[in-house]
Amino acid sequence: MKFSVLMSVYKNENPEWFRESVKSIVEQTVKPDEILIVQDGMLNDDLYSVCDELKQCYPEIRYLKLDKNYGLGMALHYGVKACKNELIARMDTDDIAVENRFELQLQQFLEQPDLSICGGNIVEFNHNVDDIVSMRTVPYSMKAIVEYCKSRNPFNHMTVMFKKSTVLAAGNYQTFHLMEDYYLWYRMIKNNCQMCNLDTVLVKVRVGNGMYDRRGGFSYFLNERKLFTVMYKDGFISISKFCYVTLVRMVMRILPDKFRKVIYTFALRK
């Protein structure tokens, strides 16, 4: 089965992490025939140098250059449209894919022809890929995914492989700051798309570089509340669920960064 890998890079990415991430893709047990990397606005010289180097080494790489920085949602919006294959795997530019990730996901699509999206678990590390600090598991069955979506994101975004046609039918990625993926999964659920997560780790995720800091602040909470408001107005969640979820998330976002990190590491992860 042919498939594409979709990534997005912008000027503040770490060039070495970007290189390592792409390397983990091209060294898979089953390799993609297209790696589409969206350049979200102007990059710095080091990143352009890495882009040139990667293109010379891996001819399957193709770049989609955007005239300005649109943000992740619109970068992926344009990227999905530009991918040439029906199956598209997402990958972030600072993470490491487990070597048989694509093999496992392709097998699941073969076994379940009506499947629209397949994700999996992640482990998180700081700077050394072997220094695992936590693990995020996600629900596996369609029923569990729908229920989980009422309070938390049911997919680890960097692990998903999906069908282009069903993503486009749900409206594609849209601008929804920090909620681009969660909002898309919700719309796909409303479209009765079949979903699953594999009970295995597919990606090793880098959690350093201020990841927990970025998940704080009142503006982050306002974006979350906006999404849950949509769910409530659609009748997807009850008023009691809406109040509970938004209250918990507000507390999480206004906590000091060090306390939020502890909660993410020990309470919301394994």
PyMOL commands that set and color helices and strands:
alter all, ss='L'
color gray80, all
select helices_A, chain A and resi 15-26+45-57+72-82+101-111+142-148+157-159+164-169+180-190+211-214+218-233+239-254+257-266
alter helices_A, ss='H'
color red, helices_A
select strands_A, chain A and resi 3-9+34-39+61-65+87-90+96-97+115-125+132-136+161-163+194-206
alter strands_A, ss='S'
color yellow, strands_A
deselect
rebuild
show_as cartoon
